[in-house]
């Protein structure tokens, strides 16, 4: 034994030697686990302080690992959702705000501008201008570019605009008359809107004009200034805030530049410039952060896993987080069991899962392994011998008779326990 396990032991420890063809097999495992519990719980033993086996060590490694891994998985889910929000949902939110701004500007200024052009071309005939404008509005609604709320606003606003226009016949200058009709229509329309909708309509009315309502630079600037602080609220006081500022600026440059190309719908424009290569540029923007290396690595994985359609998919985010944590001998099933314990599992819950894992796997397949330099102190290189350490709180009074020394008597009791377990459980060939 000294040759196989050449490390000193104190007089307060007893060594149990197990021998067999393969002491890492399941039968020896069950024998060792049963022996550990019998020695720790036996009323016939005196001053037992601890029983150390490869499985008690493995239990400790698993328990501590479970308590470490569970919050790591939940944290990665949160981080992944945050990065997905930044990389995909921020541009998507911007695009939706841009569409809303464009549609509202078209409603407030574009429709009156169309009406005035028709009015001029039809010899100042209000009925004819109204008919062609209504046809134009119907075509807009039929195109599907306006959602139900925008459609309702368009219909309500034009109703008020046309009434105001036809009531302002005393204004001879059409350029003054249309501005007056627009102002009156905005006032009458917003009176029936929610506070938030009022602010949105009034903001667009005040910023745009009959000459700028369809200017891409004006639309882009207005959307940027109104959405940047709103979209950024979710990143306040988080590691993503500096990255958000850089990414949003980079995003705006790309969005603005895209208008120099062929005319596209906002959705097509978004999918054109928001490709994995673009998302990956955020990895470079992240490297200046304290956690830049880890965030940049996550972004690389995110760019090949997610897209606009699934960026908020909780199931996919969870699977991605599990895959990021999974390494070495860790398995998906084990990590899922760890995750099921909650973000911060108690020691009792973690140890319960550790014990289940001890029973279901073997020393060679446990998801968290005992370091080899420690394992060799308990199992021989040929795996035909294994030791168990039993620590007592005191050493024998003498090395005389077990009849008079309670510590020495423990040795006799341990032998009896081993004999009983071998008779019932089988296990190693020799002890």
C-alpha positions as CSV (number, residue, x, y, z in Angstrom):
1,X,0.0,0.0,0.0
2,X,2.9,2.3,0.7
3,X,4.0,1.9,-2.8
4,X,0.6,2.6,-4.4
5,X,-0.3,5.4,-2.0
6,X,3.0,7.0,-0.8
7,X,1.6,9.8,1.3
8,X,1.8,10.0,5.1
9,X,-1.3,9.6,7.3
10,X,-1.8,10.9,10.9
11,X,-2.4,8.5,13.8
12,X,-5.9,9.9,14.0
13,X,-6.8,8.4,10.6
14,X,-7.6,4.8,9.7
15,X,-7.1,3.6,6.1
16,X,-9.4,1.1,4.4
17,X,-7.9,-0.6,1.4
18,X,-10.3,-1.9,-1.3
19,X,-9.0,-4.2,-4.1
20,X,-10.5,-5.6,-7.2
21,X,-10.2,-5.8,-10.9
22,X,-11.6,-2.3,-11.4
23,X,-12.4,-0.4,-8.2
24,X,-14.1,2.3,-10.3
25,X,-16.9,0.0,-11.3
26,X,-20.5,0.5,-10.2
27,X,-20.5,-2.4,-7.6
28,X,-17.5,-0.9,-5.8
29,X,-19.1,2.6,-6.1
30,X,-22.3,1.5,-4.4
31,X,-20.3,-0.4,-1.7
32,X,-18.2,2.7,-1.0
33,X,-21.2,5.0,-0.8
34,X,-23.0,2.6,1.6
35,X,-19.8,2.2,3.7
36,X,-19.4,5.9,4.0
37,X,-23.0,6.3,5.3
38,X,-22.6,3.4,7.7
39,X,-19.4,4.8,9.2
40,X,-20.8,8.3,9.6
41,X,-24.0,7.2,11.1
42,X,-23.0,4.2,13.2
43,X,-23.6,4.5,17.0
44,X,-21.1,1.8,17.6
45,X,-18.2,4.0,16.4
46,X,-16.4,6.5,18.6
47,X,-15.1,10.0,17.7
48,X,-15.5,9.6,14.0
49,X,-14.9,13.0,12.5
50,X,-14.9,12.4,8.7
51,X,-14.9,9.7,6.1
52,X,-13.1,10.7,2.9
53,X,-13.6,8.7,-0.3
54,X,-13.3,9.5,-4.0
55,X,-17.0,9.8,-4.0
56,X,-17.2,12.2,-1.0
57,X,-14.6,14.3,-2.9
58,X,-16.7,14.1,-6.1
59,X,-19.8,15.0,-4.1
60,X,-18.1,18.2,-2.9
61,X,-16.9,19.1,-6.4
62,X,-20.3,18.5,-7.8
63,X,-22.1,20.5,-5.1
64,X,-19.8,23.5,-5.4
65,X,-19.9,23.3,-9.2
66,X,-23.7,23.2,-9.2
67,X,-23.9,26.3,-7.0
68,X,-21.4,28.0,-9.3
69,X,-22.9,26.9,-12.6
70,X,-26.6,27.7,-11.9
71,X,-26.1,31.5,-11.5
72,X,-23.7,31.4,-14.5
73,X,-26.4,30.0,-16.8
74,X,-29.0,32.5,-15.6
75,X,-26.5,35.3,-15.9
76,X,-25.6,34.2,-19.5
77,X,-29.3,34.2,-20.4
78,X,-29.6,37.8,-19.1
79,X,-26.5,38.9,-20.9
80,X,-27.6,37.2,-24.2
81,X,-31.0,38.9,-24.0
82,X,-29.3,42.2,-23.4
83,X,-26.9,41.8,-26.3
84,X,-29.7,40.6,-28.5
85,X,-31.7,43.6,-27.5
86,X,-28.8,45.8,-28.4
87,X,-27.8,44.1,-31.7
88,X,-31.2,43.3,-33.1
89,X,-34.1,44.8,-31.1
90,X,-32.6,48.3,-31.0
91,X,-32.3,48.5,-34.8
92,X,-35.8,46.9,-35.1
93,X,-37.2,49.4,-32.6
94,X,-35.5,52.2,-34.6
95,X,-37.0,50.9,-37.8
96,X,-40.5,50.7,-36.3
97,X,-40.1,54.3,-34.9
98,X,-38.9,55.5,-38.3
99,X,-42.0,53.9,-40.0
100,X,-44.3,55.5,-37.5
101,X,-42.6,58.9,-38.0
102,X,-42.7,58.6,-41.7
103,X,-46.4,57.6,-41.7
104,X,-47.4,60.4,-39.3
105,X,-45.4,63.0,-41.3
106,X,-47.2,61.7,-44.4
107,X,-50.5,62.0,-42.6
108,X,-50.0,65.5,-41.3
109,X,-48.2,67.1,-44.3
110,X,-48.1,64.6,-47.2
111,X,-51.9,64.2,-47.5
112,X,-52.6,67.9,-47.4
113,X,-49.7,68.5,-49.9
114,X,-51.3,65.9,-52.2
115,X,-54.8,67.5,-51.8
116,X,-53.4,70.9,-52.6
117,X,-51.8,69.6,-55.8
118,X,-55.0,68.0,-56.8
119,X,-57.0,71.1,-55.9
120,X,-54.7,73.2,-58.1
121,X,-54.9,70.8,-61.0
122,X,-58.7,70.5,-60.9
123,X,-59.4,74.2,-61.0
124,X,-59.8,74.7,-57.3
125,X,-62.5,72.1,-57.2
126,X,-62.8,70.9,-53.6
127,X,-65.0,67.9,-54.4
128,X,-62.7,66.6,-57.2
129,X,-59.6,67.1,-55.0
130,X,-61.3,65.3,-52.2
131,X,-62.3,62.4,-54.4
132,X,-58.8,61.8,-55.7
133,X,-57.3,62.3,-52.2
134,X,-59.7,59.7,-50.8
135,X,-58.6,57.3,-53.6
136,X,-55.0,58.0,-52.7
137,X,-55.7,57.3,-49.0
138,X,-57.4,54.1,-49.9
139,X,-54.4,52.9,-51.8
140,X,-52.1,53.7,-48.9
141,X,-54.3,51.7,-46.5
142,X,-54.5,48.8,-49.0
143,X,-50.7,48.7,-49.3
144,X,-50.5,47.6,-45.7
145,X,-47.8,50.1,-44.8
146,X,-50.1,51.6,-42.2
147,X,-50.9,49.6,-39.1
148,X,-54.4,49.9,-37.6
149,X,-53.5,52.8,-35.3
150,X,-51.8,54.7,-38.1
151,X,-54.8,54.0,-40.3
152,X,-57.2,55.3,-37.7
153,X,-55.1,58.5,-37.3
154,X,-55.0,59.0,-41.1
155,X,-58.7,58.7,-41.5
156,X,-59.5,61.0,-38.5
157,X,-56.9,63.6,-39.4
158,X,-58.0,63.9,-43.0
159,X,-61.6,64.3,-41.9
160,X,-60.6,67.2,-39.8
161,X,-58.3,68.6,-42.4
162,X,-60.9,68.6,-45.2
163,X,-63.5,70.3,-42.9
164,X,-61.0,73.0,-41.9
165,X,-59.9,73.5,-45.5
166,X,-63.5,74.0,-46.8
167,X,-64.3,76.2,-43.8
168,X,-61.4,78.6,-44.5
169,X,-62.6,80.0,-47.8
170,X,-62.0,83.5,-46.5
171,X,-58.2,82.9,-46.9
172,X,-57.3,83.6,-50.5
173,X,-53.7,82.5,-50.4
174,X,-53.6,78.6,-50.7
175,X,-50.2,78.4,-49.0
176,X,-51.6,80.2,-45.9
177,X,-54.9,78.3,-46.1
178,X,-53.3,74.9,-46.1
179,X,-51.1,75.8,-43.0
180,X,-54.2,77.0,-41.2
181,X,-56.1,73.8,-42.1
182,X,-53.2,71.6,-41.0
183,X,-53.0,73.5,-37.7
184,X,-56.7,73.2,-37.0
185,X,-56.7,69.5,-38.0
186,X,-53.8,68.7,-35.6
187,X,-55.6,70.4,-32.8
188,X,-58.9,68.7,-33.4
189,X,-57.3,65.3,-34.0
190,X,-55.1,65.3,-30.9
191,X,-58.0,66.2,-28.7
192,X,-59.2,62.6,-28.9
193,X,-55.8,60.9,-28.6
194,X,-53.9,59.6,-25.5
195,X,-51.3,61.8,-23.9
196,X,-48.5,59.8,-25.5
197,X,-50.0,59.9,-29.0
198,X,-50.6,63.6,-28.6
199,X,-47.0,64.2,-27.9
200,X,-45.9,62.1,-30.9
201,X,-48.3,63.9,-33.3
202,X,-47.4,67.4,-32.0
203,X,-43.7,66.7,-32.1
204,X,-43.8,65.7,-35.8
205,X,-46.1,68.6,-36.7
206,X,-43.7,71.0,-35.1
207,X,-40.5,69.5,-36.5
208,X,-41.5,68.8,-40.2
209,X,-43.1,71.0,-42.8
210,X,-44.7,70.7,-46.2
211,X,-41.3,70.8,-47.8
212,X,-39.4,68.5,-45.4
213,X,-42.0,65.8,-44.4
214,X,-40.5,63.3,-46.9
215,X,-36.9,64.3,-46.6
216,X,-34.8,61.2,-45.6
217,X,-32.3,63.3,-43.7
218,X,-35.1,65.0,-41.7
219,X,-36.8,61.7,-41.0
220,X,-33.6,60.0,-40.0
221,X,-32.5,62.9,-37.7
222,X,-35.9,63.2,-36.0
223,X,-36.2,59.4,-35.4
224,X,-32.6,59.3,-34.1
225,X,-33.1,62.2,-31.6
226,X,-36.4,60.8,-30.3
227,X,-35.6,57.1,-30.1
228,X,-31.9,57.1,-28.9
229,X,-32.7,58.0,-25.3
230,X,-35.9,55.8,-25.2
231,X,-34.2,52.7,-26.6
232,X,-31.2,53.3,-24.4
233,X,-33.2,53.3,-21.1
234,X,-33.0,49.5,-20.9
235,X,-29.2,49.7,-20.8
236,X,-28.9,52.3,-18.1
237,X,-26.4,51.3,-15.3
238,X,-25.5,48.1,-17.1
239,X,-22.2,47.0,-18.9
240,X,-24.0,47.6,-22.2
241,X,-24.5,51.3,-21.8
242,X,-21.1,52.3,-23.3
243,X,-21.5,49.7,-26.0
244,X,-25.1,51.0,-26.8
245,X,-23.8,54.6,-27.3
246,X,-21.1,53.4,-29.8
247,X,-23.3,50.9,-31.5
248,X,-26.2,53.3,-32.0
249,X,-23.9,55.9,-33.5
250,X,-22.4,53.2,-35.8
251,X,-25.9,52.0,-36.7
252,X,-27.1,55.5,-37.6
253,X,-24.1,55.9,-40.0
254,X,-25.0,52.7,-41.7
255,X,-28.7,53.5,-41.8
256,X,-28.2,57.0,-43.3
257,X,-25.7,55.7,-45.9
258,X,-28.2,53.1,-47.0
259,X,-30.5,55.8,-48.4
260,X,-27.8,56.6,-51.0
261,X,-28.6,53.3,-52.7
262,X,-31.8,52.1,-54.5
263,X,-35.1,52.9,-52.9
264,X,-36.2,50.2,-50.5
265,X,-38.9,49.5,-47.9
266,X,-37.7,50.1,-44.3
267,X,-38.0,46.4,-43.7
268,X,-35.8,45.5,-46.7
269,X,-33.4,48.3,-45.8
270,X,-33.1,46.9,-42.2
271,X,-32.4,43.3,-43.4
272,X,-29.9,44.6,-46.0
273,X,-27.7,46.5,-43.5
274,X,-28.3,44.3,-40.5
275,X,-26.3,41.2,-41.6
276,X,-24.1,39.0,-39.4
277,X,-21.1,40.9,-40.6
278,X,-22.5,44.2,-39.4
279,X,-23.6,42.7,-36.1
280,X,-20.0,41.3,-35.7
281,X,-18.6,44.9,-35.8
282,X,-20.1,45.3,-32.4
283,X,-17.5,42.8,-31.1
284,X,-14.9,45.4,-32.0
285,X,-16.8,48.1,-30.3
286,X,-17.0,46.0,-27.2
287,X,-13.3,45.4,-26.8
288,X,-12.7,48.7,-24.9
289,X,-15.1,47.6,-22.1
290,X,-13.8,46.0,-18.8
291,X,-15.6,42.8,-19.9
292,X,-15.0,43.4,-23.5
293,X,-13.3,40.1,-24.3
294,X,-16.1,38.0,-23.0
295,X,-18.8,40.2,-24.6
296,X,-17.0,40.2,-27.9
297,X,-16.8,36.4,-27.8
298,X,-20.6,36.2,-27.0
299,X,-21.3,38.6,-29.9
300,X,-19.5,36.3,-32.3
301,X,-21.7,33.4,-31.2
302,X,-24.9,35.6,-31.3
303,X,-24.2,36.8,-34.8
304,X,-24.3,33.2,-36.1
305,X,-27.2,32.0,-33.9
306,X,-29.8,34.8,-33.8
307,X,-31.5,37.1,-36.3
308,X,-34.2,39.7,-36.3
309,X,-37.0,37.1,-36.1
310,X,-35.7,35.1,-33.1
311,X,-33.6,37.5,-31.1
312,X,-36.2,37.5,-28.2
313,X,-36.9,33.8,-28.4
314,X,-36.6,32.6,-24.8
315,X,-36.1,28.9,-25.7
316,X,-33.3,29.7,-28.2
317,X,-31.6,32.1,-25.7
318,X,-31.7,29.4,-23.0
319,X,-30.2,26.8,-25.4
320,X,-27.5,29.3,-26.4
321,X,-26.6,30.0,-22.7
322,X,-26.4,26.3,-22.0
323,X,-24.1,25.8,-25.0
324,X,-21.9,28.6,-23.8
325,X,-21.4,27.1,-20.4
326,X,-21.0,23.5,-21.7
327,X,-17.4,22.6,-21.9
328,X,-15.1,19.7,-21.0
329,X,-17.1,16.8,-19.5
330,X,-20.2,18.9,-18.8
331,X,-23.3,17.5,-20.5
332,X,-26.5,19.3,-21.6
333,X,-28.7,17.0,-19.4
334,X,-26.6,17.8,-16.3
335,X,-26.7,21.6,-17.0
336,X,-30.5,21.5,-17.5
337,X,-30.8,19.7,-14.2
338,X,-28.6,22.4,-12.6
339,X,-30.7,25.2,-14.2
340,X,-33.9,23.7,-12.9
341,X,-32.7,24.3,-9.3
342,X,-33.2,28.1,-9.7
343,X,-30.6,30.9,-10.1
344,X,-29.2,30.5,-6.6
345,X,-29.7,26.9,-5.4
346,X,-29.3,26.2,-1.7
347,X,-26.5,23.9,-0.5
348,X,-29.1,21.2,0.3
349,X,-30.6,21.3,-3.2
350,X,-27.2,21.3,-4.8
351,X,-26.0,18.4,-2.8
352,X,-29.2,16.5,-3.5
353,X,-28.5,16.8,-7.3
354,X,-24.8,15.9,-6.6
355,X,-25.9,12.7,-4.9
356,X,-28.2,11.8,-7.8
357,X,-25.3,12.4,-10.2
358,X,-23.0,10.2,-8.1
359,X,-25.5,7.3,-8.5
360,X,-26.2,7.8,-12.2
361,X,-22.7,8.1,-13.5
362,X,-19.2,6.8,-12.8
363,X,-15.9,8.3,-11.8
364,X,-14.8,8.4,-15.5
365,X,-18.1,10.1,-16.7
366,X,-19.0,12.6,-14.0
367,X,-19.7,16.0,-15.5
368,X,-17.2,17.6,-13.1
369,X,-14.0,15.6,-12.6
370,X,-11.7,15.2,-9.6
371,X,-8.3,16.6,-10.6
372,X,-5.9,13.7,-11.5
373,X,-3.3,14.8,-9.0
374,X,-5.9,14.3,-6.2
375,X,-7.4,11.2,-7.6
376,X,-4.1,9.4,-7.7
377,X,-3.9,9.7,-3.9
378,X,-7.0,7.5,-3.6
379,X,-6.9,5.2,-6.6
380,X,-3.9,3.3,-8.0
381,X,-2.9,3.9,-11.6
382,X,-4.0,0.4,-12.5
383,X,-7.4,1.0,-10.9
384,X,-7.1,-2.2,-8.9
385,X,-6.8,-0.5,-5.5
386,X,-8.6,2.3,-3.7
387,X,-8.3,3.7,-0.2
388,X,-10.9,5.2,2.1
389,X,-9.8,7.5,5.0
390,X,-11.6,7.6,8.3
391,X,-10.6,10.5,10.5
392,X,-11.1,10.4,14.2
393,X,-11.1,13.4,16.6
394,X,-8.3,11.8,18.7
395,X,-5.6,9.1,18.3
396,X,-5.5,5.8,20.2
397,X,-4.5,6.1,23.8
398,X,-2.1,3.2,23.1
399,X,-1.7,0.5,20.5
400,X,-2.5,-2.3,22.9
401,X,-5.9,-4.0,23.1
402,X,-9.1,-3.0,21.3
403,X,-10.9,-4.1,24.4
404,X,-9.6,-1.1,26.4
405,X,-9.0,1.6,23.7
406,X,-12.2,2.9,22.0
407,X,-10.3,4.1,19.0
408,X,-8.8,0.8,18.4
409,X,-12.2,-0.8,19.0
410,X,-13.4,1.3,16.0
411,X,-11.1,-0.8,13.7
412,X,-12.9,-4.0,14.8
413,X,-16.3,-2.3,14.3
414,X,-15.3,-1.1,10.8
415,X,-14.2,-4.6,9.8
416,X,-17.6,-6.0,10.9
417,X,-19.4,-3.3,9.0
418,X,-17.3,-4.1,5.9
419,X,-18.1,-7.8,6.2
420,X,-21.8,-7.2,6.5
421,X,-21.8,-4.8,3.4
422,X,-19.8,-7.2,1.3
423,X,-22.3,-10.0,2.2
424,X,-25.2,-7.8,1.1
425,X,-23.8,-5.5,-1.6
426,X,-20.9,-7.4,-3.1
427,X,-18.2,-4.9,-4.2
428,X,-14.5,-5.2,-4.0
429,X,-12.8,-8.6,-3.9
430,X,-10.6,-7.7,-1.0
431,X,-10.6,-5.1,1.8
